[in-house]
Amino acid sequence: MLAVCSLFLLEATLIKNFGLYWEKERVDWGKPRVMGTLLGKNKKSKKSPKVDFRQQVGIYVLHNDYRAVYVGQVGSGKVNSLFNRLKDHKNHTPEWNRFSWFGWRDVNANGDLSMKTEGSHGTMSEFLNQIEAILIMAINPPRNRQNGSLGKKVDEYEQYREPEKIELRTASEDIKYIREGLSEVKKRLEEISERSDE
């Protein structure tokens, strides 16, 4: 029984995943009656599905470029999702253009957030290491020589970037475009020819 408890404590962590310095301008904030998204991809596994972290709970940091300007939590008060809290800040808190977040909810194999947020705190040492890592990552103090480590079981997510859309023309559209261009060149050549004849 003790071995099973020890194994659980080794695998348990407070923070399950995180994102560093996501850009406010790249968030899909939604429209009236259309929910936005807070999409990320696992940094280690490029084949992993996109994950919507809208409903994540945990700690977040607002940054002006890379300087921390505000620290908050989400999940214990009236506003119970990361997305809603960030949207509130977008509308009422000036001077931030990036944010970092440290989430309690794990990502399931299908890419959805787990609803479980309780009972996985690990040992006191792991807890303290994670809190220290959050502070180091958020504040980036110049006297710390090492980066914070949240642990091997914690996944970093990059902000998802929509692929750039390239507009393709049909062959007939290309021919029309070329004809219009040639017509314009012909017209200018005729004008030049008329001037030289004078």
N, C-alpha and C positions, 0 to 999 in steps of 0.2 A: 504494500500500500504506500509506503514512504517513497519507493522508487517511482511510482506512478505520479504522486504529488510533486516530486522533484522534477520529473519530466514535464509536467504541466507548467510549472513555474519557469522552466528554461524556455518553453515555447511561448509563454504569455508575454505580451507587450501592451503597453498603454497605447502607443501610436502604431497604427497599422500601415499608414501610407502618408505621403506628403508631396507638396508641390512648392517649388521655390521660384520666386520672382516672376509669377505669371503676370501678363500684361492686361491691365484693365480694358484697354481699347480693343483687345481681341476676344473679349467675352461676348457671347450672344446674350444680350440683356432681355431679349424678347420684345413683344409689342403688346398692345392691349388685346387681351384674350388669347395671347400666344405666349406660352412659357419659353423662357430662354434656356440656355444650357451652360454648363461649366465642364467642358470636355477635356479629358486628359488621356495620355497613352503611357503605359508602363515604360520607363526609360530603359530597362534591361531587356525587355522582350518586345521587339518591334512588331511581332505578329499578334500581340495581345489585342483584344477588342478595345474600342474607345469606351471610356467610362465617364458617365455623367456624375460629377461630384456635387451637384446641386444640393442634395439632402445630407451631405457630410456634416458631422459634428466634430468639435475639437477646438483648437486654438488657431487664430489667424493673426497675421501681421500686415499692416498697410505700409507701403514704402513709397517714398518720393525718390525715384530712381532706385538706388540701393540702400538708402538710409531709412531706417525704421522710424515711422512717425506715429504709429498707433498699434496697440496690441489689444486683442479682444478674444472672447470665447463665444461659442455658439453651441446650443443644445440644452442649456439648463434654464433658460428664461422664456420670455414670450416668443422671441424669434428663434425658431428651432432648426434653421437650415443655413448652411454657409452661404448659399446663393442669395437668400433673402437678406441676410445681414450685410453682405457686400453691396447688394442693390441699394439698401438703405444708406450705406456710406457713400455710394456713388451720387446719390441725390442730396446728401446733407454734409458730407465731410470733404472739404477741398484739400488740395495739395497731396494727392497720392496718384500714382500711375501704375503701380505694381502691387502684388500681394503674394504672400506665402501662406500656406496652411498646413496644419498637422492634424490628421484625421484619426478618429477613434474607430470608425466603421471600416471593416475589411471589405475587399472586393471579392465577390463570388466568382467561380469559374466562368459563368456566363457574362461577366462584366457588370453585373448589378451590384449595388452596395448592400452589404448585409445589414439587417436591422438590429443585430446584436451590438450593444455598446457597453454592457456591464460584465463584470466578473473576469476580466483578463488583464490584471495589473502587474503580474510578475512579482519579482522580489523587490525589496526596497532599493537595492543597488541598481537594478535595471531601471526602476522608476526614476531615481536620481540621475542616472546617466542620460535618460531620455530628456528629462527637463533641462539638464545642462546643454545637451545637443540642440534643443529647440532655441534656447537663449543664444548660443554661439551662432547658429545659422541665421537667426533673426537680426541680431545686433551686430555681428561680425566685429567683436572687440579687437583692437589692434594688438593687445598684449597676449592674446591666446595664440599659442603656436600651432595647435592642432585644430582640425575641423571637428565639429561635433559628430558623434556616431549614434544613430538611433537604433542600431542593431542589424543583424543579418536578415531578420525576418520582415523588415520594414521596406516597402517598395516606394521608390521615388517616381512620380508621374510628371511628365512634361505636358505643357499646355498643348492641346491638339490644334494643329494648323490645317484649315481646309485647303485642299489642293487648289492651285490657281486654275481658274476656268479659262480655257482658250477658245475663242470663238472661231469656228471653222466656216469658211464660205464654200458654197457649192461651185462646181466648175463653171456653170453658167454665170454665177455672180462674179467669178474671177474674170471671165471673158468680157462681161459688161464693164467691169472696172478698168481693164486694159484698154478697151475700145474708147472709153471716156478719156483716159489719159492720152492715148494716141491722137484723138480728135483735138484735144487741147494743144498738144505739141504741133500738130499740123497747122492749127490756127495761128499760133505764134510764129511759126516759120514763114507763113504767108505774109504776116505783118512785117517781119524783118525784110523779106524779099521786096515788098512794096516800098519800104523806106530806102532800100539800096538803089532801087530804080529811079528814085527822084533826084 
